[in-house]
Amino acid sequence: MKFKLGSAYFAILGVITLAFGGLEVVTGLPGIEGLSTGALEIPPDLWRGIIIFFAGAFITAGAFKLRDIHGLGMSTFGSIMLWIIAGCDIFTRIMESIPNGAGGLNSLEGFLATYGPPYSPALFLLPFSLVIFYFIKEVEK
Amino acid sequence: MKVGKIGIKALVLVLIMFYALAAIAWVTGVEAPEEEEFELGEVTIEDNGTELAISIDEVSEYVTEKIEDAMGSVPEDMEMFVSGAYRATLLGISEVWEGEVPSRDDIKIVSSLPEPASALCFQYITGTGPSMENLRAENGVFEIVLQDGTLVENTSVQHLYELSKNITADDWKFEISSISTGESFVVEVKGDVFPEDFFGLREKVVFGQTASEKEGQEFTWEWSDINDGFQGFEDYEIFEGLEEPAPDSATIVALIAVILAIVILALII
């Protein structure tokens, strides 16, 4: 039952990731601007988009055989690709939050504002992809 | 093994802290204070005791008028030369007079750039330009001395326009000095301000009249970018010999403190 739910969960997550990756690819093409809605911003970056697209493809492909080590491995691999992109975003924000750009320390408002919206899809998807650890533990048992 | 666990804990902690900060920032809607953008100041000089603040628009207007009078039209990249010369003057004056307002008759500018728009800009500031009799009470000195040491005596727009055909990035050198003290500063534009093919393209588009439409468009983009740099970049980004301000030591200490705090918290958890 757990694995059936897990399969459905990762299939949905994979498709969403795939869709966001596709959108980043499209907005990364010359002459097309990035999309932004509410707190979400699709950065116009072709290569990021390709990585997220394939991350979504791997998560989805692995989701249907999550109990199997190969399927789990594929979903984990897709998740890692997503973590790399999100990790870069997080690292960028941390590094930008401390200095103020003029050689000094940022103010409290400036520091907090660095962590404010808009966020890339990878940042939204990262916490949801961490569920993979639960299934890794389950398979280990 | 233990080190690996600490690493994972630190990573989890960073993630938790990041999303907590993101949530606070999102919910409170905090906005960053506006960044201080570079502001192109005015060239402030004294003319017979009267303080004058010369803006780039004022210089541009004068240069355009004089070039139009002499040639009937204005070369499309004129603005870039005015901006470059204006920025060089601003830097030179601040370096030589160190915050003091120089008297117009104390300013001497020697340019290595044989080009009419930059020359007219310097002439306007030193009060040596054509038809400036009613605009100034006193004047400084302006000369064009080529890289090989040749003094250009004929500074008419037409003649300088012809000479400007073969200019390169190396010609963008200007010596600004105080006649009374002899103190001087050489302003040299960094070579990488100009794209590699820029001067070849300029010769083709402005003088050759054989450039394709694509080349013409490329040239327009390139000189516009250079012009934007002259008007918006910090001095150290466009001029040689100036150092980028080093980050505050407090920033480095804060970064180390953040990393240490994460490791210590990971160890405690």
Contacts between the chains, C-beta under 8 A, distances in Angstrom:
chain1	res1	chain2	res2	distance
A	39	B	26	6.3
A	90	B	14	7.3
A	90	B	15	7.5
A	90	B	18	5.2
A	93	B	18	7.3
A	94	B	14	7.7
A	94	B	18	7.2
A	94	B	258	7.8
A	98	B	251	6.2
A	98	B	254	5.5
A	98	B	255	5.8
A	98	B	258	7.0
A	99	B	247	6.2
A	99	B	248	7.7
A	99	B	251	4.7
A	101	B	35	6.1
A	102	B	35	7.9
A	102	B	36	6.4
A	102	B	245	7.7
A	103	B	245	4.7
A	103	B	246	6.8
A	103	B	247	5.2
A	103	B	248	5.2
A	103	B	251	7.4
A	104	B	248	4.5
A	104	B	250	6.9
A	104	B	251	6.7
A	105	B	248	6.5
A	105	B	250	5.2
A	105	B	251	5.6
A	105	B	254	5.9
A	107	B	33	6.1
A	109	B	30	5.5
A	109	B	31	7.0
A	109	B	32	6.3
A	109	B	33	5.8
A	110	B	32	4.7
A	110	B	33	5.8
A	112	B	21	6.8
A	112	B	24	6.4
A	112	B	25	4.8
A	112	B	28	7.3
A	112	B	30	4.6
A	113	B	25	6.3
A	113	B	30	5.1
A	113	B	31	5.5
A	113	B	32	3.6
A	114	B	25	7.7
A	114	B	32	7.1
A	115	B	18	7.1
A	115	B	21	4.1
A	115	B	22	4.7
A	115	B	24	7.4
A	115	B	25	4.3
A	116	B	22	7.3
A	116	B	25	3.6
A	116	B	26	5.9
A	116	B	29	7.4
A	116	B	30	6.2
A	116	B	31	7.6
A	117	B	25	7.6
A	117	B	26	5.5
A	119	B	22	7.1
A	123	B	22	7.6
A	126	B	15	7.8
A	127	B	15	8.0
A	127	B	19	6.8
